[in-house]
Amino acid sequence: MTKSTQLNTLQSTKFVPVLLSAILKSFILRSTALRSTVLTSSTLTKVYFSVAMILSSVFIIPSAQATSCKIPKSYYKHVSCTADSRYFLAVKDFGAPVALLDKKGKKVADLMGYQRVDATKIAGGLMPVQRNSKVGYVDMRGREAIPTRYDIIGSNQEWARAVSDGRIVVKRNGDYGVITTANQVVVPFESSISHIDNYKNGIARVSKGKSISWLDKDGNIAQDPNAKREMQASNNRSENTTALVPAAFTTLKAKQQNGKWGFVDDNDVVMITYSFDDVRPFSEGLAAVSIDDKWGFLNLGGELVIPFNFDNSVISNEDTYQGVSPFVFKEGTAWVGTLADGQKTCINTTGEIVSCG
């Protein structure tokens, strides 16, 4: 049962005696009118039992589940539970936030300066708040950890995201991005991003139209968590890579912005975020990308299909081998390194070491 369901259940149980009395009265009058008989004590007991059984399925059973949310005594009129069992939300008659309370009913955070808060999304020590239709986050003492400068992110009920894995998905000027709980941007705001899922197990799924990619908590490209299962099922990484390529384009172009590299489509729409120190053009459906002098390979869907296992220091960017630059595939093979004895190291499109031929 969700927190909101628990709160509704607690409110609903207040009306059980009234509802029970009304049902019993109606039942007695109906029975008397139809049978013109007097209800005996035994019959009345059966009636009470039958009605009580019906009501218990609606009110009593959920109420038992809601007992974990115990409202503390306080002088506030309207108090409800939150996503954190240590805190409670006090509001005015019309729902405007007043304060956060502790288990003793004592005010620990003043919320009078906000038009809305979402206590069901308390996570990571922060709660979404809204002022002048802008979203920010406060800690459990009411201190504004993240200023109210971000857009409402969704519908009227889902206007802000909760902290997940220490990251928060937000919107600014209509564009999605990701910030830390210290308000540091880790995924830049881009108009090409149509949706970002909340982080789970350190990664988040990013949608750009039909293109899907995965980012880690630092905004770098991450492995698709489903890719391993897909590759095991087919036992052929190349086939999987082809299957994941969006039909809307056949290749992407490298582009640099603010010192970082990413990839755009033919309409200059960003399809793979500006996250890399250096990149190579797509060749045979794969593009080499570099972070901290380590190289790996992405497919056209933006997924890291060959990990960052290759050291940039052993190859000069100006070097070529058989007329091809390093980290570029030709006929299924890419040159990725040179040993101390001068021997070349090459891989195939699945990342396996092969002869350079």
C-alpha positions in Angstrom: 0.0 0.0 0.0 1.3 3.4 -1.0 1.6 6.3 1.4 -1.2 8.2 -0.2 -3.4 5.1 0.0 -2.6 4.8 3.7 -3.5 8.5 4.3 -6.8 8.1 2.5 -7.6 4.9 4.5 -6.9 6.7 7.8 -9.3 9.4 6.8 -11.9 7.0 5.6 -12.0 4.9 8.8 -13.4 8.0 10.7 -16.7 7.4 8.8 -17.1 3.7 9.6 -19.4 4.1 12.6 -21.7 6.5 10.7 -21.8 4.3 7.7 -22.4 1.2 9.7 -25.3 2.8 11.6 -26.9 4.0 8.3 -26.6 0.6 6.7 -28.1 -1.2 9.7 -31.0 1.2 9.9 -31.8 0.8 6.2 -31.5 -3.0 6.6 -33.9 -3.1 9.5 -36.5 -0.8 7.9 -36.4 -2.9 4.7 -36.8 -6.1 6.6 -39.7 -4.8 8.7 -41.5 -3.4 5.7 -41.1 -6.5 3.6 -41.9 -9.2 6.2 -43.8 -7.2 8.8 -41.9 -9.0 11.5 -39.9 -8.0 14.5 -36.2 -8.6 14.4 -35.1 -10.9 17.2 -31.9 -10.5 19.1 -30.5 -13.4 17.2 -31.5 -12.0 13.8 -30.1 -8.6 14.7 -26.7 -10.2 15.6 -26.6 -11.9 12.3 -27.3 -8.6 10.5 -24.5 -6.9 12.4 -22.1 -9.7 11.6 -23.0 -9.7 7.9 -22.6 -6.0 7.5 -19.4 -5.9 9.5 -17.9 -8.6 7.3 -18.7 -6.5 4.2 -17.3 -3.3 5.7 -14.1 -5.0 7.0 -13.1 -5.8 3.4 -13.3 -2.1 2.6 -12.1 -0.3 5.7 -10.8 -2.5 8.5 -8.2 -4.6 6.6 -6.6 -1.5 4.9 -6.7 0.3 8.3 -4.6 -2.5 9.8 -2.0 -2.0 7.1 -2.0 1.8 7.7 -1.2 1.5 11.4 2.5 2.0 10.7 1.6 5.6 10.0 0.8 7.1 13.4 0.0 10.8 13.4 1.6 12.6 16.4 -0.3 14.9 18.7 0.2 18.5 17.8 -1.8 21.8 17.7 -1.9 21.5 13.9 -5.4 20.7 12.4 -4.4 18.8 9.3 -1.4 16.5 9.6 -0.5 13.6 7.3 2.2 11.0 6.9 5.1 11.4 4.4 7.4 9.1 2.5 9.8 9.3 5.5 8.3 7.7 8.6 10.2 10.2 10.8 8.4 13.2 9.5 4.8 14.5 9.0 3.3 17.2 7.0 1.0 19.9 8.4 -1.2 21.9 5.9 -3.8 24.5 6.0 -7.5 23.9 5.4 -7.1 24.4 1.6 -3.9 22.3 1.4 -1.2 24.9 1.4 1.9 23.6 3.3 2.7 24.8 6.8 5.4 22.8 8.3 7.2 19.5 8.7 6.8 17.8 12.1 8.8 15.2 13.9 7.4 12.2 15.7 6.7 14.3 18.7 4.6 16.8 16.7 7.2 19.4 16.9 7.9 21.7 13.9 11.3 21.0 12.4 10.8 22.9 9.1 8.8 26.0 8.1 7.1 25.5 4.7 4.9 28.6 4.7 7.0 30.2 1.9 6.0 27.6 -0.7 2.8 27.1 -2.6 3.2 23.3 -2.8 5.3 20.5 -1.5 5.3 16.8 -2.3 5.9 14.9 0.9 5.4 11.6 -0.9 8.7 12.2 -2.7 11.0 12.7 0.2 14.2 10.9 -0.6 17.9 11.4 -0.1 17.0 13.9 2.7 15.3 16.3 0.2 11.7 17.1 -0.6 10.4 18.8 -3.8 8.8 22.3 -3.2 7.2 24.8 -5.5 7.3 28.6 -5.4 5.9 30.8 -8.2 5.4 27.7 -10.3 9.2 26.8 -10.1 10.5 23.7 -8.5 13.3 23.3 -6.0 14.2 21.1 -3.0 14.5 21.6 0.7 16.1 19.5 3.4 14.4 18.2 6.5 15.1 21.5 8.3 13.5 23.5 5.6 16.8 24.8 4.1 16.6 25.3 0.4 19.3 22.9 -0.9 18.3 23.4 -4.5 16.8 26.8 -5.5 13.3 27.0 -7.0 14.5 27.6 -10.5 13.5 24.5 -12.4 10.4 23.8 -14.5 7.4 21.7 -13.4 8.4 18.4 -14.9 5.1 16.7 -15.6 1.4 16.6 -14.9 -0.4 18.4 -12.0 0.1 15.4 -9.7 3.6 14.5 -10.9 5.2 17.9 -11.0 8.7 17.0 -9.6 10.9 13.9 -9.3 12.3 12.4 -6.1 16.0 12.0 -5.5 17.2 8.6 -6.9 20.7 7.3 -6.5 21.8 10.8 -5.4 20.6 12.3 -8.7 17.5 14.3 -9.7 15.9 14.5 -13.1 14.8 18.1 -13.7 13.7 20.4 -16.5 15.0 23.9 -17.3 13.6 26.1 -20.1 11.7 23.0 -21.2 14.8 20.8 -21.6 15.6 17.7 -19.5 18.8 17.3 -17.5 20.1 15.7 -14.4 21.6 17.4 -11.3 23.1 16.1 -8.1 21.7 16.9 -4.6 24.3 19.7 -4.5 22.7 21.2 -7.6 25.6 20.3 -9.9 24.7 19.4 -13.5 25.8 15.9 -14.5 23.6 15.5 -17.7 23.5 18.8 -19.7 20.1 20.2 -20.6 19.3 19.3 -24.2 16.2 19.9 -26.3 16.8 16.6 -28.1 16.1 14.6 -24.9 12.5 13.6 -24.8 12.6 11.7 -21.5 14.9 10.6 -18.8 14.0 7.8 -16.4 14.9 8.0 -12.7 18.3 6.4 -11.8 18.3 2.8 -10.7 21.4 0.8 -9.8 23.5 3.7 -10.9 22.2 4.2 -14.4 19.3 6.0 -16.2 17.7 5.4 -19.5 17.6 8.5 -21.8 15.2 8.8 -24.8 15.9 11.0 -27.8 13.0 10.3 -30.1 13.4 6.7 -31.1 17.0 6.5 -29.9 17.6 5.0 -26.4 20.9 5.3 -24.5 22.0 4.7 -20.9 24.0 7.1 -18.7 25.8 6.5 -15.5 25.7 8.9 -12.5 28.4 11.1 -14.0 26.6 11.5 -17.3 28.8 9.1 -19.2 27.5 6.4 -21.6 26.8 3.1 -19.8 26.1 -0.4 -20.8 22.5 -1.2 -21.5 21.5 -3.5 -18.5 19.4 -5.6 -20.9 22.2 -6.0 -23.5 23.8 -8.9 -21.7 20.6 -11.0 -21.7 20.0 -10.1 -25.3 23.5 -11.2 -26.3 23.3 -14.4 -24.4 20.0 -15.2 -26.2 21.4 -14.6 -29.6 25.1 -15.3 -28.9 25.9 -12.9 -31.6 26.8 -9.3 -30.6 26.9 -8.1 -34.2 23.3 -9.2 -34.9 22.2 -7.5 -31.7 23.9 -4.3 -32.6 22.2 -4.2 -36.0 18.8 -4.9 -34.4 19.3 -2.0 -32.1 20.1 0.6 -34.8 17.2 3.0 -35.3 15.7 2.9 -38.7 15.5 6.7 -39.0 19.1 7.0 -40.0 22.1 5.0 -41.2 24.9 6.9 -39.4 25.6 9.8 -37.1 28.1 12.6 -37.3 30.6 13.6 -34.6 30.2 17.1 -33.2 31.9 19.0 -30.5 30.3 21.4 -27.9 31.8 23.0 -24.9 34.9 20.9 -25.2 33.1 17.6 -25.3 32.2 15.4 -28.2 28.9 13.7 -29.1 27.0 12.7 -32.2 24.2 14.3 -34.2 21.9 13.1 -37.0 21.5 14.6 -40.4 19.2 17.3 -39.0 21.8 18.3 -36.4 19.7 16.8 -33.6 21.9 15.5 -30.7 21.4 11.7 -30.6 24.4 10.8 -28.3 25.2 13.4 -25.6 28.3 15.5 -25.5 30.1 13.3 -23.0 33.5 12.3 -24.5 37.0 13.7 -24.7 37.5 12.5 -28.2 35.7 10.3 -30.7 36.1 8.6 -34.1 33.6 8.6 -36.9 31.1 5.7 -37.1 32.5 2.8 -39.1 30.7 -0.5 -39.7 28.0 0.6 -37.2 30.4 1.4 -34.4 32.2 4.6 -33.2 35.2 4.8 -30.9 34.8 7.2 -28.0 37.4 8.3 -25.4 37.1 9.2 -21.7 40.2 9.9 -19.6 42.5 8.5 -22.4 40.6 5.2 -22.5 38.8 4.1 -25.6 35.6 2.0 -26.1 33.0 1.7 -28.8 29.3 2.7 -29.1 26.7 1.5 -31.5 24.3 3.8 -33.3 21.8 3.5 -30.4 24.4 5.1 -28.1 25.1 1.9 -26.2 28.6 1.0 -25.1 29.1 -2.4 -26.8 32.9 -2.6 -26.3 34.1 -1.4 -22.9 36.8 1.3 -22.3 39.7 -1.2 -22.4 42.1 0.5 -24.8 44.8 3.0 -23.8 45.2 6.1 -25.9 48.9 6.5 -24.9 50.1 3.6 -27.0 48.8 5.1 -30.3 49.3 8.5 -31.9 46.2 10.0 -33.4 48.2 10.8 -36.5 49.3 7.2 -37.1 47.7 5.0 -39.6 47.8 1.2 -40.2 47.1 0.0 -43.7 45.8 3.4 -44.5 43.3 3.4 -41.7 43.3 5.6 -38.5 43.4 3.9 -35.1 40.0 2.9 -33.5 38.3 2.8 -36.9 36.8 -0.4 -38.3 37.6 -1.7 -41.8 36.4 -5.1 -43.0 35.5 -6.1 -39.4 38.9 -5.1 -37.9 40.1 -2.1 -36.0 43.7 -1.3 -34.9 43.6 -0.4 -31.1 47.2 -0.7 -29.9 50.9 -1.3 -30.5 53.0 -3.6 -28.3 56.6 -2.7 -27.2 58.0 -4.9 -30.0 56.0 -3.0 -32.6 53.4 -5.7 -33.1 49.9 -4.3 -33.8 46.9 -5.2 -31.7 43.5 -5.4 -33.4 40.0 -6.3 -32.5 36.8 -7.4 -34.3 33.4 -5.8 -33.9 32.7 -7.9 -30.8 35.8 -6.6 -29.0 37.8 -9.8 -29.4 41.6 -9.6 -30.1 42.3 -10.8 -33.6 45.1 -10.8 -36.1 45.6 -7.5 -37.8 46.2 -9.4 -41.1 
